[in-house]
Amino acid sequence: MWRYLLFLIFLTIFLYFLIDKYFIISEEEKVKKIIHEAKTACENEDLEKISKILDKNYYDNFGHNYERLLIRLYNIFNQYDEIKIYFLKERIKVDNSLAVCSLSVRAIGLALDIKEYEVFYKDLLTLYLKKDNNWHIYYAE
């Protein structure tokens, strides 16, 4: 009887850790997924997807709000092809319904006017996200 009970306890603990690791996605993983969806949307020049990832009250310390950023991205997409974005470093911290993502970013794009690749980099790009029903980027610096 004791062996059976002990076996059930160990089995329960094992299943808990198995389910927690492989079937329950943490908030940090959800934020990471959103950031990578934003990266892919930029590479695919998908303004519709980007507009869904951004919070409607988005602003940043570069002078953009939601509308201005979408216009800026539209202009960039008309100036560059073959955009590739690389995250060299990525750190995510989640606290309840807020998250901070620190990135070191490199972007390469083919400039359509000169037909040459240009490289852009930002050693520290910090994105702030909040969760309503889903995670949205609401601020960047």
Secondary structure, DSSP 8 states (H G I E B T S, - for coil): -HHHHHHHHHHHHHHHHHHHHHTS--HHHHHHHHHHHHHHHHHTT-HHHHHHHEEEEEEETTS-BHHHHHHHHHHHHHHEEEEEEEEEEEEEEEETTEEEEEEEEEEEEEETTTTEEEEEEEEEEEEEEEESSSEEEEEE-
